Amino acid sequence: MWQKMIWVVLVVEIVISWPLSLINKPAVFKRESIFYPITEEEKLDFEAKLALDTSGIKRFYYNKTTIFQNRYFKNFLVMMDVNNYFFTMHPREDVSGVDYRFKYPFAAILFLVLAIKITAENKKYLKIWGIILLEIFGLSFLKQIDGWDIILFLPITYLLIIGSKELNNWRFSEVINLGIVLLMAVEIGRMWL
């Protein structure tokens, strides 16, 4: 009974963490894509990189679309970064255009690792990873991804819950879950300071 109650508290903490961060620091939903006009800084950087090598091949492959590809690739890498979801982008807090939002307590990464193990063993959960990847591909086209990444909340939370169920099969799981519940409660509480 205690094990079940601790697990329910754990799941509640996983589920409420990201929405609480949106309440604490509301997101501004901008509908701008990465195809906005090229800034002067990007233009100078583009010309500097092009000036280093004057070969015809580089001029053919390194053209103005490269700027848009770089914007997309930057957003894609930020969305694929585990730090974005569990460590508030720490220590890589130098990525411009990214709002550092608390999403999940750092202790929840254990559940992600367990979910990876479960999905590797049970192929029916691979669809969830496909959904996450498709959503990341789509979100990477936005200029400002903060706020819009909430569409990743349901599939990632589902994976974390699958991982937490796997932890219940471990020996002394109630002690481990209790420790994780306390760590997560402190982490969620720190968000409000």
Steps between C-alpha positions, in 0.01 A plus 500: 500500500779745588683408184193581289442830682863609459484408131182709452670801663798444271280495190314813616833681541603396148168612352477840673860617464488637142151660529605664828798658325261643240289646780807637677647651184239525222622439148455743215374305201655664195396361164817603318689244297872470434445661161510857631727751320872449539650721770811709449697281740405184309587669171845602625563151639390347169731726299792435736463124466465527125809723473721237666470267205436620147459161336208457264368199692473696823323786325254249354425317826538789742230736386230710667295191586785401730387770745154345521652153533715624788194646675311174458796291614550719811134458599510126427807448718348698786183290482701175493717603795412313820618802699203690358256271680672399824768758583355830370772504231774512764796523432432593133317822582662694219265398220343821374127517442423226750303567813620281783189348648477241773327196352573192709698451822850370437427175686243410232780426255525161669148427373599605149790254508265226618249596230772466237572152634130405490445638150804314372354175638136565407463635147142628549638804684718603205203694359536744791858574400382551143239750617761688704739510205230624259399772746864607536541512121195726480591722796845565360343719230394756762715799587418488872426148622428590861137434580434304182703209632210423735374264228786271607358489852261206452732253323800576722290481815356168382852364454599620846197325651596179315849532650359557848291184469817309414667636812221342709634158399832568669594376844454776761308704245294674769817641659634611163164652405478682833846648448409607147170650621686711754761611245229590250299690761806711585570560131141606429506723809821669381320604184290744704800669666 
